[in-house]
Amino acid sequence: MRTVGPEEDCCLLSALGRGDMSALDALYDKYGALIYQFLILHTRTREDAEDVLQEAFLSLIERGRGVTSIRNVKAYLLKVALNKASHLHRRAAPVSLSERDADLVDLDDPGPEGVFRSVDVRDALEQLPLAQCEVIILKVWHELTFAEIAEVLDVSINTAASRYRYGLEKLQQTLGGANGK
């Protein structure tokens, strides 16, 4: 599948603003799996993640011609999805990563470095606070900048960066200990 770049995202948003639903299909093909994986962190089931995913993409249609004002589609969709997921389970008790559906995040793809085994990473992520876990996933697996992460999570850039740093330190301690380092 051919990658759609940011310039093409603008073209797709323009087409979507004109009512071209094939543009929505192209955006879904590009960002759907990423948003779904992120939603698994915030929902209890695959069904909830799928429902919220659909709502996030429907928000693009609901914006009508205003969809062309979106500067970063990935960040926009992640933020909408996070807000909708938070609303869905606002009063629900937190659920640990291990209690969620098995397809938490596609950790079988060990990320850009290819350094960690998925089981080790999943176990180490389980030990992090959710705020640190989501920043690491957004940064490493989804390759967002700290500015984009800050926008998605509605925190400052410094907060996003510090959560990342503290999370990495904890991961290094956990994985270092697990690997006998």
C-alpha positions in Angstrom: 0.0 0.0 0.0 1.3 3.5 -0.9 1.9 5.9 2.0 -0.2 9.0 2.0 2.0 12.0 3.0 0.9 15.2 4.9 0.5 17.1 1.6 -1.9 14.4 0.4 -3.7 14.6 3.7 -4.6 18.2 2.8 -5.9 17.1 -0.6 -7.9 14.3 1.1 -9.4 16.8 3.6 -10.3 19.1 0.8 -12.0 16.3 -1.1 -13.8 15.2 2.0 -15.0 18.7 2.6 -16.5 18.5 -0.8 -18.3 15.3 0.1 -15.9 12.8 -1.5 -16.3 9.7 0.7 -13.4 7.9 -1.0 -11.1 10.5 0.8 -12.5 9.3 4.1 -11.7 5.7 3.1 -8.1 6.7 2.3 -7.7 8.5 5.6 -9.2 5.5 7.4 -6.7 3.2 5.6 -3.9 5.3 6.7 -4.8 6.1 10.3 -7.5 3.5 11.3 -5.1 0.9 12.8 -3.0 3.4 14.6 -6.1 5.0 16.2 -7.5 1.6 17.1 -4.3 0.5 18.8 -4.2 3.7 20.8 -7.9 3.2 21.8 -7.2 -0.3 23.2 -5.3 1.6 26.0 -8.4 3.5 26.9 -11.3 1.2 26.3 -12.2 -2.1 27.9 -13.0 -4.2 24.8 -12.4 -4.4 21.1 -16.0 -3.4 20.5 -15.6 -0.2 22.5 -12.4 0.6 20.6 -14.1 -0.1 17.3 -17.1 2.1 18.3 -14.9 5.0 19.4 -12.8 4.6 16.3 -15.9 5.0 14.1 -17.0 8.0 16.1 -13.6 9.7 15.6 -13.8 9.2 11.8 -17.4 10.4 11.8 -16.3 13.6 13.4 -14.4 14.3 10.2 -17.7 14.1 8.2 -19.6 16.2 10.8 -17.1 19.0 10.4 -18.3 19.4 6.8 -16.2 22.0 4.9 -14.5 22.9 8.2 -12.5 19.7 7.9 -10.0 21.6 5.7 -8.9 23.6 8.7 -7.4 20.5 10.4 -3.6 20.9 10.2 -2.6 17.4 11.5 -5.1 14.6 10.8 -3.3 12.0 12.9 -3.2 14.3 16.0 -6.8 15.4 15.4 -8.1 11.9 15.2 -6.1 10.7 18.2 -7.4 13.6 20.3 -11.0 13.1 19.2 -10.6 9.4 19.9 -9.1 10.0 23.3 -11.9 12.4 24.3 -14.6 10.0 23.1 -12.9 7.1 24.9 -12.6 9.1 28.1 -16.3 10.1 27.9 -17.3 6.4 27.3 -15.6 5.2 30.5 -15.4 8.3 32.6 -16.8 6.6 35.7 -15.4 3.1 35.1 -12.7 1.7 37.2 -9.3 1.7 35.6 -8.4 -1.6 33.9 -4.8 -2.8 33.7 -3.2 -3.5 30.3 -3.2 -7.2 31.0 -7.0 -7.2 31.6 -7.8 -5.6 28.3 -8.3 -7.5 25.0 -5.2 -9.4 23.8 -4.5 -7.1 20.9 -3.4 -4.2 23.2 -1.0 -2.7 20.7 0.8 -4.4 17.8 3.9 -5.0 19.8 4.7 -7.9 17.5 6.2 -5.1 15.4 8.9 -4.2 17.9 9.1 -0.6 16.7 11.7 1.2 14.7 14.7 -0.2 16.6 13.6 -3.8 16.6 15.1 -4.0 20.1 12.5 -5.6 22.3 10.6 -8.8 22.3 6.8 -8.0 22.4 6.2 -10.0 25.7 9.0 -8.1 27.5 7.7 -4.7 26.2 4.0 -5.6 27.1 5.0 -6.6 30.6 7.2 -3.5 31.1 4.4 -1.2 29.7 2.0 -2.9 32.2 4.1 -1.5 35.0 4.0 2.1 33.8 1.3 4.7 34.7 -1.1 5.1 31.8 0.1 8.7 31.2 3.7 7.5 30.6 2.6 4.4 28.7 0.5 6.4 26.2 3.3 8.9 25.6 5.8 6.2 24.9 3.4 4.4 22.5 2.6 7.7 20.7 6.3 8.6 20.4 7.9 5.3 19.6 5.2 3.3 17.7 3.3 6.1 16.2 6.2 8.5 15.7 4.5 11.7 16.9 6.5 14.7 18.0 6.2 16.0 21.5 4.2 18.9 20.2 1.7 16.5 18.6 1.6 14.3 21.7 0.9 17.5 23.8 -1.9 18.4 21.5 -3.4 14.9 21.6 -3.2 14.6 25.3 -4.0 18.2 26.1 -0.8 18.7 28.1 2.2 21.0 27.7 5.1 19.9 25.5 7.3 19.8 28.7 4.8 17.5 30.4 4.8 15.2 27.3 8.6 15.1 27.2 8.9 14.5 31.0 6.4 11.6 30.9 8.3 10.1 28.0 11.6 10.5 29.9 10.3 9.1 33.2 8.6 6.3 31.3 11.7 5.4 29.4 13.7 5.3 32.6 11.2 2.9 34.2 11.2 0.8 31.0 15.0 0.6 31.0 15.0 -0.4 34.7 12.4 -3.1 34.1 13.8 -4.4 30.8 17.3 -4.2 32.1 16.4 -6.2 35.1 14.4 -8.7 33.0 17.3 -9.2 30.6 19.9 -9.5 33.4 21.6 -6.2 32.8 
